[in-house]
Amino acid sequence: MLRIAVPNKGSLSGPAIDMLREAGYRSRRDGGRELVIRDSENDIEFFYLRPRDVAVYVGSGTVDAGITGRDLLLDSGAAAREHMALGFAHSTFRYAAQPDTARSLAGINGKRVATSYDRLVADHLASHGVNATVVHLDGAVESSVELGVADVVADVVETGSTLKAAGLEVFGDPLLSSEAVLIVPQNRPTPAGLEVLERRIHGVIVARTFVLMDFDVHADHLDDAVAIAPGFEAPTVSPLHDSDWFAVRVLIPREQTNTVMDKLYEIGARAILVTSIHACRI
């Protein structure tokens, strides 16, 4: 039975559970208290662990794979590797300080940097030849500068509003662009069943990214329509009862839906319909 670690709380937990549910697994905890859920029908077990611990369990081989953040994986130092990006929980990891106190990595030299990601920050500073003191805090690092514990903070940034409220400004390039990832142990054979999990998750990602578009178009404009909406591989084109018209079915990126509809309508396409995809295999 495949054993998968899932975050039990925080911003990763809900979206991870939703993705697994959309992939056809029984993953939702009744009342949010179950630590282990066994899905016998799909021969898989889900273990709900602290987000920071997921990489440790995966790296030790206690579980076969896990869902965590790229930032948490790199900070853990665990013997685990990223296997697949999952497309949610996007964030950047940035340095921030009070205005005009630091503008670049060089400006951190000799200063104190507060963070909850000691290893990640220390490795980044060392790789750029910056000598600074890393101060570990378990959370709320944005308060450390005002309270005199640190001169600079390094933390996950989504909107930046929390840092601004604390009187801090981000500077320099991001240390890291992070998102939720599926991780597996390093230097171990792929466990049985992981390919099915990966295929199902990929199907969810594609279903979230694309929509199915149907439309009718006159034969004179068929090539133009295909140029506007070429599809994933190629559109499905079927003749209608009126031999001058064709029905076209095609996958298009969800974010381009209205733009593509407008362009198709302008060349004479009609009966343009869009359908969401719930699952697929590409």
Phi, psi and omega in degrees: 000130180290137182244120186237131176269134182231139178300136184267354180197177177085185186291342179277332192295302183302308179298326178294316179296319179298318180296317179295322178296316178295335178278001174097014182257151172275099187234349184278133181274134176289114181075001178071019185248342182293136179265338179224132175236126179256123176254087185296327182298325181256007176056052183213147176238140177246127179249122183267113187233163174301136183309321181289341183268346185303312182296326180295314179294320179294315182298329180280349182084006179295324173237162186278331182196170180200164176248126179206185176268149178301322179296318180292323177299310183293326181285337185289328186071011182286158180278060180228159181224156177288129181253328186197129174282142188252352171081016174221172182059045178287140176199168173239154179252120190228158168270148177212150179206173175294149183308137175068013177260336176202133182238350182206175177302321181300330180288349179276343184306127179082359182261172177260132182242117179269135181197161171262001184240069188303308185295315181300314182290315181299318179295320181294315180297316181297322182292341179252011176069027181262128180259105180219161179264123179270123180254119182278131171227145182280345180177176179051045183294339183295341179276348189293328182289313180298326181274000174082012180278331183212166177257334184221151173241155174228120187204167175290133181236125174255297178253338182085359184294324180294319179294317180298320180296334179268007178078025182247152177235138176286152178211161179072178177283154177300142173292326190197143167258121187245158172199174177292140181222152170268126183242154179224163178295149175284147171055037175231149178295152179296124182291152178299135178096344183292325180297324178293315177301313180299317181295320179293316180296318178299322177297321177295316181299315179296317180298327178284335187269331185242160170233162178261125181244131175243141176201161175254142181214145178291149182304326181296338184244011183298314181297322178296320180295319180293327177293325179286320183230079185286342177084181183290314174239304175196150180291156169270122183241125182232139178289146175263175179301320172280112188296348178276354184238152178230148172262134183237136175235133187206149172272134175225154176300134183305319184291345180261006189309303186290326177297315180295319178300316180299315182294320179295318180297322182295333179265005174106003177292145181223172182053047182276117183237144180237133181234132175288151179254132180263332178200154179196167170228122183252000000 
